[in-house]
Amino acid sequence: MSNPNKQSLPESIVRKFDDPELDQIRDVWKMAGSLKTSSTPEETERALADLHLRLEMTGEMNSKPEIIIGWIQKHARYMVAAVALFAALTLFFLIPKTVVVPFGEMATVELPDGTTIEMNSGSVLRYSRLYRFTNRTVELNGEAYFSVVDHAHPFIVDANGAIVEVTGTRFNVRSWDDEPENGVTVTVTEGEVLFSPQFLSDNPVTLRPGEISRWKLRETRPSTPEPAETEEITAWRDFRFVFRDQTLASILRDLERRYDVAIELDTDRVASTTLTAYYSQQVSLESVLDDICAVKGLRYTQTTRGYRIFR
């Protein structure tokens, strides 16, 4: 009996997927083929003998049991391959698509329904391979600007314990799992957005264009929407920096992601202090570090890994 992991993926399946997906489905196909099946001659013989005995005991088709056994012998490897393929495809569709934006880069993703997502450096997005057919839910860790098209299914962003639900609109979500102290921030530039903690999704706040709301862990409801400087909040889309009353620790994490570099802060006393800065155009990392150190009375030096800030 053939082992499915020694068989090539059927051409009818190959034609349905693009190259990145084919690499994944071939891996799953091999995994499915590693499942234990009756592959030795002895196991096959025992299975056929057992089937023959059962047919005789029930009295069904006693006249020609050899026909059934012969048919099974002839088609058994195809049956095993079909079961393995079904298992492989099931596993394949259960594994979500994942988009990872490396530090120092940005990316724009277009979903199957035409929705576009601009992703900031270091962000991660996940969504089902059955997106649009079963739901329009995505998971975000990081920062992204969403331009959502209308659809029968609502569009939902699952962001580190918070839920953002819309139909067709434009909005920005900032939600880093390594910044739990900052929680999740939603800013709307067009349309209407419902924003709530995941465990209390039936009591959301409603955001309209030009409004911002924040939610932190253990809070039962996001903050009351208030006016926002949307151009400042989305400045990252143009490779610009705007920090408004942002902690130094959070600013340095933003710089690490944007410039793909490690920044070590030797003095913890200033980590929680805030800073406001506005850069109208793209600037170098050294320019930002110069300004930070000048305001905070600090110094910095370059290291083999990046930069070290000290007093």
C-alpha positions as CSV (number, residue, x, y, z in Angstrom):
1,M,0.0,0.0,0.0
2,S,1.5,3.4,-1.0
3,N,2.5,6.0,1.5
4,P,1.0,9.5,0.6
5,N,4.1,11.3,1.6
6,K,5.9,9.6,-1.3
7,Q,3.4,10.7,-3.8
8,S,3.4,14.0,-5.6
9,L,0.7,16.6,-4.9
10,P,-2.1,16.0,-7.5
11,E,-2.0,18.5,-10.4
12,S,-5.6,19.4,-9.9
13,I,-4.6,20.8,-6.5
14,V,-1.4,22.4,-7.7
15,R,-3.4,24.6,-10.2
16,K,-5.6,26.1,-7.4
17,F,-2.9,27.8,-5.3
18,D,-0.1,30.3,-5.9
19,D,3.6,29.6,-5.1
20,P,3.7,30.7,-1.4
21,E,0.6,28.7,-0.6
22,L,1.9,25.7,-2.5
23,D,5.0,25.6,-0.3
24,Q,2.8,25.4,2.8
25,I,0.3,22.9,1.5
26,R,3.2,20.6,0.3
27,D,4.5,20.7,3.9
28,V,1.1,19.8,5.3
29,W,0.8,17.0,2.6
30,K,4.0,15.5,3.8
31,M,2.8,15.8,7.4
32,A,-0.4,14.0,6.5
33,G,1.6,11.3,4.8
34,S,3.6,10.6,8.0
35,L,0.4,9.4,9.7
36,K,0.5,5.7,10.4
37,T,-1.4,3.6,7.8
38,S,-1.5,-0.2,7.1
39,S,1.4,-0.2,4.7
40,T,3.1,-3.5,5.1
41,P,2.0,-6.6,3.1
42,E,1.3,-8.5,6.4
43,E,-1.0,-5.7,7.7
44,T,-2.8,-5.5,4.4
45,E,-3.3,-9.3,4.3
46,R,-4.7,-9.3,7.8
47,A,-7.1,-6.5,7.0
48,L,-8.4,-8.2,3.9
49,A,-8.8,-11.5,5.7
50,D,-10.8,-9.8,8.4
51,L,-13.0,-8.2,5.8
52,H,-13.6,-11.5,4.1
53,L,-14.6,-13.1,7.4
54,R,-17.1,-10.3,8.1
55,L,-18.7,-10.7,4.7
56,E,-19.1,-14.4,5.3
57,M,-20.6,-13.9,8.7
58,T,-23.2,-11.5,7.6
59,G,-24.1,-13.5,4.5
60,E,-23.8,-10.5,2.2
61,M,-22.5,-11.2,-1.3
62,N,-21.1,-14.6,-0.2
63,S,-21.0,-15.7,-3.9
64,K,-18.3,-13.2,-5.0
65,P,-16.4,-11.9,-2.0
66,E,-13.2,-12.1,-4.1
67,I,-14.6,-9.3,-6.3
68,I,-14.8,-6.9,-3.3
69,I,-11.4,-7.9,-2.0
70,G,-9.9,-7.4,-5.5
71,W,-11.5,-4.0,-5.8
72,I,-10.1,-3.0,-2.4
73,Q,-6.6,-4.3,-3.4
74,K,-6.7,-2.3,-6.6
75,H,-8.0,1.0,-5.2
76,A,-6.7,1.0,-1.6
77,R,-3.7,3.3,-2.3
78,Y,-6.0,5.8,-3.9
79,M,-8.4,5.7,-0.9
80,V,-5.5,6.3,1.5
81,A,-4.2,9.1,-0.7
82,A,-7.7,10.7,-0.8
83,V,-8.0,10.6,3.0
84,A,-4.5,12.0,3.4
85,L,-5.3,14.8,1.0
86,F,-8.5,15.7,2.8
87,A,-6.6,15.8,6.1
88,A,-3.9,17.9,4.5
89,L,-6.4,20.4,3.0
90,T,-8.3,20.6,6.3
91,L,-5.1,21.4,8.2
92,F,-4.1,23.9,5.4
93,F,-7.3,25.9,5.7
94,L,-7.1,25.9,9.5
95,I,-3.7,27.6,9.5
96,P,-4.2,31.3,9.2
97,K,-2.3,33.5,6.8
98,T,0.3,35.6,8.6
99,V,1.9,38.9,7.4
100,V,5.0,39.9,9.3
101,V,6.5,43.3,8.6
102,P,10.2,43.3,9.6
103,F,11.8,46.1,11.6
104,G,12.9,49.0,9.4
105,E,10.2,48.3,6.8
106,M,6.5,49.0,6.1
107,A,4.0,47.1,4.0
108,T,0.5,47.4,2.5
109,V,-1.7,44.3,2.4
110,E,-4.8,43.9,0.2
111,L,-7.3,41.4,1.5
112,P,-9.5,39.3,-0.8
113,D,-12.5,41.7,-0.5
114,G,-10.4,44.7,-1.6
115,T,-9.8,46.0,2.0
116,T,-6.3,47.5,2.3
117,I,-4.1,47.6,5.4
118,E,-1.0,49.8,5.8
119,M,1.2,48.2,8.4
120,N,3.9,49.9,10.5
121,S,7.3,48.4,11.1
122,G,7.3,45.3,13.3
123,S,3.6,44.7,13.0
124,V,2.0,41.2,12.6
125,L,-1.4,40.5,10.9
126,R,-3.3,37.2,10.8
127,Y,-6.5,36.3,9.0
128,S,-8.3,33.1,7.9
129,R,-7.8,31.5,4.5
130,L,-11.6,31.5,4.3
131,Y,-11.7,35.3,4.9
132,R,-14.7,36.8,3.2
133,F,-16.6,33.5,2.9
134,T,-17.1,32.8,6.7
135,N,-16.1,36.2,8.3
136,R,-13.9,39.3,8.0
137,T,-11.9,39.0,11.1
138,V,-8.2,39.9,11.4
139,E,-5.8,39.8,14.3
140,L,-3.3,42.7,14.8
141,N,-0.3,43.1,16.9
142,G,1.3,46.4,16.1
143,E,0.0,49.5,14.3
144,A,-2.0,49.6,11.1
145,Y,-4.2,51.9,9.1
146,F,-7.3,50.2,7.7
147,S,-9.3,51.2,4.6
148,V,-12.3,48.8,4.8
149,V,-14.8,48.2,1.9
150,D,-18.5,47.5,2.5
151,H,-19.5,43.9,2.6
152,A,-22.3,41.7,4.0
153,H,-20.0,40.6,6.8
154,P,-18.8,43.2,9.3
155,F,-15.1,43.8,9.5
156,I,-13.5,43.0,12.9
157,V,-10.1,43.7,14.3
158,D,-9.0,41.6,17.2
159,A,-6.2,43.6,18.9
160,N,-4.7,42.2,22.1
161,G,-8.0,41.9,24.0
162,A,-9.9,44.7,22.2
163,I,-12.5,44.4,19.4
164,V,-12.9,47.0,16.7
165,E,-16.0,46.4,14.5
166,V,-16.9,48.4,11.3
167,T,-18.7,48.0,8.0
168,G,-16.9,50.3,5.6
169,T,-14.6,53.0,6.9
170,R,-11.0,54.2,7.5
171,F,-9.2,54.1,10.9
172,N,-5.9,53.6,12.7
173,V,-5.3,51.0,15.4
174,R,-2.2,51.0,17.6
175,S,-1.8,47.9,19.8
176,W,1.5,46.4,20.8
177,D,1.7,43.4,23.1
178,D,5.0,44.6,24.4
179,E,3.4,47.9,25.5
180,P,0.5,46.7,27.8
181,E,0.8,50.0,29.7
182,N,-0.4,51.9,26.6
183,G,-3.3,49.5,25.8
184,V,-5.1,49.8,22.4
185,T,-5.7,53.2,20.7
186,V,-8.3,53.6,17.9
187,T,-8.5,56.8,15.7
188,V,-11.2,57.2,13.0
189,T,-10.7,59.3,9.9
190,E,-13.8,58.2,8.0
191,G,-17.1,56.4,8.8
192,E,-18.1,54.9,12.1
193,V,-16.3,52.4,14.4
194,L,-17.5,50.3,17.4
195,F,-14.8,49.8,20.0
196,S,-15.0,47.5,23.0
197,P,-13.0,45.1,25.2
198,Q,-13.3,41.5,24.0
199,F,-15.0,40.3,27.2
200,L,-17.6,43.0,27.0
201,S,-18.3,43.4,23.3
202,D,-22.0,44.2,23.9
203,N,-21.2,47.5,25.4
204,P,-19.0,49.4,22.9
205,V,-18.2,53.0,22.4
206,T,-18.9,54.6,19.0
207,L,-16.2,56.6,17.3
208,R,-16.8,59.0,14.4
209,P,-14.4,60.9,12.0
210,G,-11.8,62.8,13.9
211,E,-12.2,61.0,17.2
212,I,-9.9,58.9,19.3
213,S,-10.5,56.4,22.1
214,R,-8.2,54.2,24.3
215,W,-8.6,51.0,26.2
216,K,-6.3,49.3,28.7
217,L,-6.4,45.8,30.2
218,R,-8.8,45.4,33.1
219,E,-10.9,48.4,32.1
220,T,-14.5,47.6,31.4
221,R,-14.9,50.2,28.6
222,P,-12.8,52.3,26.3
223,S,-12.4,56.0,27.1
224,T,-15.1,58.4,25.9
225,P,-14.2,59.4,22.3
226,E,-12.6,62.8,22.1
227,P,-11.2,65.0,19.2
228,A,-7.9,63.8,17.7
229,E,-5.2,65.3,15.6
230,T,-5.6,62.5,13.0
231,E,-2.7,63.8,10.8
232,E,-0.3,63.5,13.7
233,I,-1.5,60.1,14.7
234,T,-1.1,58.7,11.1
235,A,2.2,60.5,10.4
236,W,4.0,57.2,10.5
237,R,2.4,56.4,7.1
238,D,4.6,59.1,5.6
239,F,7.7,58.0,7.6
240,R,7.3,60.9,9.9
241,F,7.5,61.0,13.7
242,V,5.0,62.7,16.1
243,F,5.3,62.1,19.8
244,R,2.7,63.8,22.0
245,D,3.1,63.2,25.8
246,Q,4.6,59.8,25.0
247,T,6.8,58.1,27.5
248,L,10.5,57.9,26.6
249,A,10.4,54.1,26.9
250,S,7.6,53.9,24.3
251,I,9.4,56.4,22.0
252,L,12.6,54.3,22.1
253,R,10.6,51.2,21.2
254,D,9.1,53.0,18.2
255,L,12.6,54.1,17.1
256,E,13.9,50.5,17.4
257,R,11.1,49.2,15.2
258,R,11.4,52.0,12.6
259,Y,15.2,51.9,12.2
260,D,15.7,48.2,13.0
261,V,18.3,48.9,15.7
262,A,18.7,48.2,19.4
263,I,18.6,51.1,21.8
264,E,19.6,50.6,25.4
265,L,18.5,53.0,28.1
266,D,21.0,52.9,31.0
267,T,19.0,55.1,33.3
268,D,15.5,53.9,34.3
269,R,14.6,57.1,36.1
270,V,13.6,58.8,32.8
271,A,12.0,55.8,31.1
272,S,8.5,56.8,32.3
273,T,8.9,60.6,31.7
274,T,7.0,62.0,28.7
275,L,8.1,63.9,25.7
276,T,6.4,65.8,22.9
277,A,8.1,66.2,19.5
278,Y,7.0,66.8,15.9
279,Y,9.0,66.0,12.8
280,S,7.4,67.3,9.5
281,Q,9.6,65.1,7.3
282,Q,11.6,61.9,7.5
283,V,14.7,62.3,9.7
284,S,17.7,60.2,10.7
285,L,17.8,58.3,13.9
286,E,20.8,60.4,15.2
287,S,18.7,63.6,14.7
288,V,16.0,62.2,17.0
289,L,18.4,60.9,19.6
290,D,20.2,64.3,19.6
291,D,16.8,66.0,20.4
292,I,15.8,63.5,23.0
293,C,19.2,63.8,24.8
294,A,19.2,67.6,24.7
295,V,15.7,67.8,26.3
296,K,16.3,65.1,28.9
297,G,19.9,66.0,29.8
298,L,21.2,62.7,28.5
299,R,24.0,61.4,26.2
300,Y,24.3,58.6,23.8
301,T,27.0,56.5,22.1
302,Q,27.0,54.0,19.3
303,T,27.6,50.3,20.2
304,T,28.1,47.1,18.2
305,R,24.4,46.4,18.5
306,G,23.0,49.9,18.1
307,Y,23.0,52.8,20.6
308,R,23.2,53.3,24.4
309,I,21.7,56.2,26.1
310,F,23.0,57.3,29.5
311,R,23.3,60.2,31.9
